[in-house]
Amino acid sequence: MLTFIGLGLCDEYDVSVRGLEAIRKADAVFLEVYTSVLTGTTFERMEEYYGKKIIPLYREDVELHPEPILDAAAAGEAVFLTAGDSMVATTHADIRIRAAERGIATRIIHGSSITTAVCGLSGLQNYRFGKSVSVPFPHGKWFPMTPIEVITENLSHNLHTLVFLDIQKDKERYMKISEAVDLLEEQASRTGAKIPLYIGIARAGSKNPAVHAGNADEMRNFDFGSPLHVLIVPGTLHDIELEYLRRFAGLC
Amino acid sequence: MLTFIGLGLCDEYDVSVRGLEAIRKADAVFLEVYTSVLTGTTFERMEEYYGKKIIPLYREDVELHPEPILDAAAAGEAVFLTAGDSMVATTHADIRIRAAERGIATRIIHGSSITTAVCGLSGLQNYRFGKSVSVPFPHGKWFPMTPIEVITENLSHNLHTLVFLDIQKDKERYMKISEAVDLLEEQASRTGAKIPLYIGIARAGSKNPAVHAGNADEMRNFDFGSPLHVLIVPGTLHDIELEYLRRFAGLC
């Protein structure tokens, strides 16, 4: 059996009770370490709390050489851990398909995800979000315009946009809100778009999340602290959303 | 302190370890019982597992007479439990604002949510979803066209649509996939829209979720079993999404 388990947002205590039981009963515990990260803990603390040796998985372990994972799942109970909820991107869909091809049973134990956590933290309604988008670190002359295009399209339909900020796990480099705002404002200046309001969120799921709403300059000057950071570009706000942001996100 | 805790998808074991600890330490435990439900358990089983008497909250308890909740939060540790993740809709934003007005500290402990669970279960990428929509039970002559309008708009941008099905908690009435498909097909016939493919998902987060993809007739004839049901109307599928649906959702 191969069980995909979402560990939730922040540290080793964000896994569900069902997920924790499955990890503690497992014969082999794999942790995907190349797409996301639990910033509130360490590999060692996770091993200690789960009571298991954890095998880290890099991209090539999953995408090119998944046989050890599948062998472990064929021989016993293997768990495949990821931060957030499992398989929110199709990144890991392939290994579930490969397991099924070998006749290995699979299941998913879900975890909390930044996608919905931002709703509670910002007070914005989930059903008013349009398509989400990621802001990648620019490199060389490559400067993608997709983020501002998605935001502009969503704003034209009065929808909120959840903006994921790039993570370069191998370099332990996590894009900050101020960096993302600089990139978005540069994109906006090229297309003539205006982003009147941002909501920045840091360390969702931790004991001290930061949530702050304001214009580009306020985003640049506010100290959001350590990663992970995400942004929302909201459409027009309802009264209750405005009041919530004034109370919990310093909106003036 | 007032702590909002998302209980996750299905039963008492889907809460996070952090959430469970907060419940067990609480002086007062409130459960919101009017917008959603954990279909895999009962009120009594939750009380036994959490080791606490649970006070059920109906709409009027939260929206009209929240004083007992706020009094408990002012006097000690109160937890406010909901199925799924907390405050994904603004339904409970108001009580967090009222708590803040009284100087009561608040925080959120997140839980797994159907919004992202459908990604893992269907293999569809989260960032390709547009705005989501709900299909309400029709009553009298009122027949909302919003669902087909949102779906059509998303399809025109090649985006997936997550379709929530109505829950009438007080009547223990949960819309089935077959009922929702009938309503959507009726709406589509009025606007001339075509929905070529549906993905039905039942009991996400349970040990036996049902996931099935097909056209309207296949949705009507497939036995999805007990609630809760949701639907996805996908945009054009990538190869890996197609293969995933063939493997795990019976797509022909």
Interface residues (C-beta under 8 A of the other chain):
Chain A: F4 G6 G8 L9 E12 Y13 D14 V15 S16 V17 R18 L20 E21 G84 D85 S86 M87 V88 A89 T90 A93 D94 R96 I97 A100 R107 I108 H110 G111 S112 S113 T115 T116 A117 C119 G120 L121 G123 L124 Q125 N126 Y127 R128 F129 G130 K131 S132 V133 S134 E153 H157 L159 F164 A204 G205 K207 H238 I240 E241 E243 Y244 R247 F248
Chain B: F4 G6 G8 L9 E12 Y13 D14 V15 S16 V17 R18 L20 E21 G84 D85 S86 M87 V88 A89 T90 A93 D94 R96 I97 A100 E101 R107 I108 H110 G111 S112 S113 T115 T116 A117 C119 G120 L121 G123 L124 Q125 N126 Y127 R128 F129 G130 K131 S132 V133 S134 E153 H157 L159 F164 A204 G205 K207 H238 I240 E241 E243 Y244 R247 F248
